[in-house]
Amino acid sequence: MEIRTFGTGERMKECQRRLLLCKDGLPTKRLILLPIPTTRDKKYITSTDTPLSLIPSLCDEGTFVAGYGITADLKASAEERGARVYDAALDEEFLKKNADITARGALGRLLTDTKLDITDMKICIIGYGRIGKELTRLCLFLGAGVTVYTKREKMCADLLATGINSKIITRECDLSENDVVFNTAPEAIIKPELIASLPPKTSIIDLASGDIFEPSDRLTKLSSIPDAMYPLTAGRVYAEAIIGAIERGA
């Protein structure tokens, strides 16, 4: 199997290394390996000057294209030429593993930077999606005081029923009692000025994709944690997802 890799970073290098180790046993002629995310502007492959429009010209029967956030046009053009296309952004198993790495990395960053032991911390987690769930589990396991803030009343009730402190979040809610605020929600469900008004003791860590809050000295924005902190693990997870997709004919 021939592997064409586009993109940079240690995650991509590790992913490619693992794919090369098993390339002769995979049922495809050519693999086009694209980065995470594949594009930020829908024109060029992330961190390269290579246009997305080049990829379909490299495709034919027996080509497998793997990426994350593949555009509809790229998918359609590649498939027209006989290629199979795998988008990790649509793979729930991959998304769960990637979220787990993100949660562990965020907590690791916090524990490295803080002067408090986690058992002395009150931690607010905004959002209870993939990252929020794993972050909650880890913080509780390590003995932190955790409150999960969610917009959904049923989710709040379910969490309370399992013994996890939870509150309905509003744009004006009071978060000032917390030592740490983790935002995992991909939309602005609290006022940015509320974040800015939190006491100096409160660390504010934004894990959501996109720019939810205005940049400030109070806010730590952690982007692409898997690649930035644990690229070898992230590369393994990406490679395993691609291998699985090739083997099941995705």
C-alpha positions as CSV (number, residue, x, y, z in Angstrom):
1,M,0.0,0.0,0.0
2,E,1.3,3.5,-1.0
3,I,0.7,6.2,1.7
4,R,0.6,9.9,0.7
5,T,0.6,12.1,3.8
6,F,-0.4,15.7,3.9
7,G,0.0,17.8,7.0
8,T,2.5,18.2,9.8
9,G,3.0,17.6,13.5
10,E,4.0,14.6,15.7
11,R,0.5,13.1,15.6
12,M,0.6,12.8,11.8
13,K,4.1,11.4,11.9
14,E,3.1,8.8,14.5
15,C,0.0,7.9,12.6
16,Q,1.9,7.4,9.4
17,R,4.6,5.4,11.2
18,R,1.9,3.0,12.5
19,L,0.2,2.7,9.2
20,L,3.5,1.9,7.4
21,L,4.0,-1.0,9.9
22,C,0.9,-2.7,8.6
23,K,0.6,-1.3,5.1
24,D,1.1,-4.7,3.4
25,G,-1.8,-6.3,5.2
26,L,-4.4,-3.6,4.5
27,P,-6.8,-4.2,1.6
28,T,-6.3,-1.0,-0.3
29,K,-3.9,0.2,-3.0
30,R,-3.3,3.7,-1.9
31,L,-4.0,5.7,1.3
32,I,-4.2,9.5,1.3
33,L,-3.7,10.6,4.9
34,L,-5.1,14.1,5.8
35,P,-4.6,16.0,9.0
36,I,-6.9,16.8,11.9
37,P,-8.7,19.0,11.0
38,T,-8.3,18.4,7.3
39,T,-9.0,22.1,6.5
40,R,-9.8,25.3,8.4
41,D,-10.8,27.5,5.4
42,K,-12.3,24.8,3.0
43,K,-9.6,25.8,0.5
44,Y,-6.3,24.5,1.7
45,I,-5.2,21.4,3.7
46,T,-4.4,22.5,7.3
47,S,-0.9,23.9,7.9
48,T,0.1,23.5,4.2
49,D,-0.2,25.5,1.0
50,T,-1.7,22.4,-0.7
51,P,-5.2,23.1,-2.1
52,L,-8.0,20.6,-1.2
53,S,-8.8,20.5,-4.9
54,L,-5.6,18.5,-5.5
55,I,-6.8,15.5,-3.6
56,P,-9.4,14.2,-6.1
57,S,-6.8,14.2,-8.8
58,L,-4.8,11.6,-6.8
59,C,-7.8,9.3,-6.4
60,D,-8.9,6.3,-8.4
61,E,-10.3,2.8,-7.7
62,G,-8.4,1.4,-4.8
63,T,-7.7,4.7,-3.1
64,F,-8.7,5.3,0.5
65,V,-8.9,8.9,1.7
66,A,-8.8,9.5,5.5
67,G,-9.3,12.9,7.2
68,Y,-11.2,14.8,9.8
69,G,-13.9,17.3,8.7
70,I,-13.7,16.4,5.0
71,T,-15.8,18.8,3.0
72,A,-18.8,17.6,1.0
73,D,-17.2,18.7,-2.3
74,L,-14.0,16.8,-1.6
75,K,-15.9,13.7,-0.6
76,A,-18.1,13.8,-3.6
77,S,-15.2,14.4,-6.0
78,A,-13.0,11.7,-4.5
79,E,-15.9,9.2,-4.6
80,E,-16.6,10.1,-8.2
81,R,-13.1,8.8,-9.1
82,G,-13.7,5.5,-7.2
83,A,-12.1,6.3,-3.9
84,R,-13.4,5.4,-0.5
85,V,-13.6,8.3,2.0
86,Y,-13.3,8.0,5.8
87,D,-14.1,11.1,7.9
88,A,-13.0,10.6,11.6
89,A,-15.3,13.5,12.6
90,L,-18.2,11.2,11.9
91,D,-16.7,8.2,13.8
92,E,-18.2,8.1,17.3
93,E,-15.6,5.7,18.6
94,F,-12.7,7.9,17.5
95,L,-14.5,11.1,18.8
96,K,-14.8,9.4,22.2
97,K,-11.2,8.4,22.4
98,N,-10.0,11.9,21.2
99,A,-12.3,13.5,23.8
100,D,-10.8,11.3,26.5
101,I,-7.3,12.4,25.5
102,T,-8.4,16.1,25.6
103,A,-9.9,15.7,29.1
104,R,-6.8,14.1,30.4
105,G,-4.6,16.7,28.8
106,A,-6.6,19.6,30.2
107,L,-6.5,18.1,33.7
108,G,-2.8,17.4,33.4
109,R,-2.2,21.0,32.4
110,L,-4.2,22.3,35.4
111,L,-2.4,20.1,37.9
112,T,1.0,21.2,36.5
113,D,0.1,24.9,36.8
114,T,-1.8,25.1,40.0
115,K,-0.6,25.5,43.6
116,L,-3.6,23.6,45.0
117,D,-3.9,19.9,45.3
118,I,-7.0,18.7,43.4
119,T,-8.7,17.5,46.6
120,D,-8.8,21.2,47.7
121,M,-10.3,22.4,44.4
122,K,-13.9,23.3,43.5
123,I,-14.2,22.7,39.8
124,C,-17.0,23.9,37.5
125,I,-17.5,22.0,34.3
126,I,-19.7,23.8,31.7
127,G,-21.2,21.2,29.3
128,Y,-21.6,17.5,29.6
129,G,-20.7,16.2,26.2
130,R,-17.8,13.8,25.4
131,I,-15.1,16.0,27.0
132,G,-17.3,17.1,29.9
133,K,-18.2,13.6,30.8
134,E,-14.6,12.3,30.9
135,L,-13.4,15.4,32.7
136,T,-16.1,15.0,35.4
137,R,-15.2,11.4,35.9
138,L,-11.5,12.1,36.3
139,C,-12.0,15.1,38.6
140,L,-14.4,13.1,40.9
141,F,-12.1,10.1,40.9
142,L,-9.2,12.3,42.1
143,G,-11.3,13.8,44.9
144,A,-12.2,17.3,43.6
145,G,-15.4,19.0,44.4
146,V,-17.2,19.1,41.0
147,T,-20.3,20.9,39.8
148,V,-21.6,20.3,36.2
149,Y,-23.5,23.1,34.6
150,T,-25.8,22.2,31.8
151,K,-28.7,23.7,29.8
152,R,-30.7,20.5,29.8
153,E,-33.0,20.0,32.8
154,K,-33.2,16.2,32.3
155,M,-29.4,15.9,32.2
156,C,-29.2,18.0,35.3
157,A,-31.8,15.7,37.0
158,D,-30.0,12.5,35.8
159,L,-26.7,13.8,37.2
160,L,-28.2,14.7,40.5
161,A,-29.8,11.2,40.7
162,T,-26.3,9.6,40.3
163,G,-24.8,11.8,43.1
164,I,-23.1,14.3,40.8
165,N,-23.7,17.9,41.8
166,S,-25.3,19.7,38.8
167,K,-27.0,23.0,38.1
168,I,-28.9,24.6,35.2
169,I,-26.7,27.2,33.6
170,T,-27.9,30.6,32.7
171,R,-26.1,33.5,31.1
172,E,-26.0,35.3,34.5
173,C,-25.2,32.3,36.8
174,D,-22.7,32.8,39.7
175,L,-19.5,30.8,39.3
176,S,-17.4,32.8,41.7
177,E,-17.2,30.0,44.3
178,N,-15.1,27.8,42.0
179,D,-11.3,27.6,41.8
180,V,-11.4,26.3,38.2
181,V,-14.0,26.8,35.4
182,F,-13.7,24.4,32.5
183,N,-15.8,25.4,29.5
184,T,-16.5,22.4,27.1
185,A,-19.7,23.9,25.5
186,P,-19.3,24.8,21.9
187,E,-21.5,27.9,22.2
188,A,-21.5,30.9,24.4
189,I,-24.1,30.0,27.1
190,I,-22.7,32.4,29.7
191,K,-21.9,36.0,29.2
192,P,-18.2,36.7,28.4
193,E,-18.3,39.6,30.9
194,L,-19.3,37.2,33.6
195,I,-16.1,35.2,33.0
196,A,-14.1,38.4,33.1
197,S,-15.6,39.4,36.4
198,L,-14.7,36.1,38.2
199,P,-12.3,36.5,41.2
200,P,-8.5,36.4,40.6
201,K,-8.3,33.0,42.3
202,T,-10.5,31.4,39.6
203,S,-8.7,29.7,36.7
204,I,-10.7,29.7,33.4
205,I,-9.9,27.1,30.9
206,D,-11.7,27.0,27.5
207,L,-11.7,23.6,25.8
208,A,-14.4,24.3,23.2
209,S,-13.7,24.6,19.5
210,G,-14.0,28.0,18.1
211,D,-13.6,31.4,19.8
212,I,-16.4,31.5,22.4
213,F,-14.9,34.1,24.6
214,E,-12.9,37.2,23.9
215,P,-9.1,36.7,24.4
216,S,-8.0,38.0,27.9
217,D,-5.3,37.5,30.5
218,R,-7.9,35.6,32.6
219,L,-8.6,32.9,30.0
220,T,-6.5,29.9,29.1
221,K,-7.5,28.6,25.6
222,L,-6.3,25.0,25.1
223,S,-6.6,24.0,21.5
224,S,-5.7,20.7,19.8
225,I,-4.7,19.1,23.1
226,P,-4.2,15.6,21.7
227,D,-1.6,16.8,19.2
228,A,-0.1,19.4,21.5
229,M,0.3,17.3,24.7
230,Y,0.0,13.6,23.8
231,P,0.8,13.3,20.0
232,L,2.1,9.7,20.1
233,T,-1.1,8.5,21.8
234,A,-3.2,10.7,19.5
235,G,-1.4,9.3,16.4
236,R,-2.0,5.8,17.6
237,V,-5.7,6.5,18.0
238,Y,-6.0,8.1,14.6
239,A,-4.1,5.2,12.9
240,E,-6.2,2.6,14.7
241,A,-9.4,4.3,13.5
242,I,-8.2,4.4,9.9
243,I,-7.1,0.8,10.0
244,G,-10.5,-0.2,11.3
245,A,-12.3,1.8,8.7
246,I,-10.2,0.3,5.9
247,E,-10.8,-3.3,7.2
248,R,-14.6,-2.8,7.4
249,G,-14.7,-1.1,4.0
250,A,-15.8,2.3,5.2
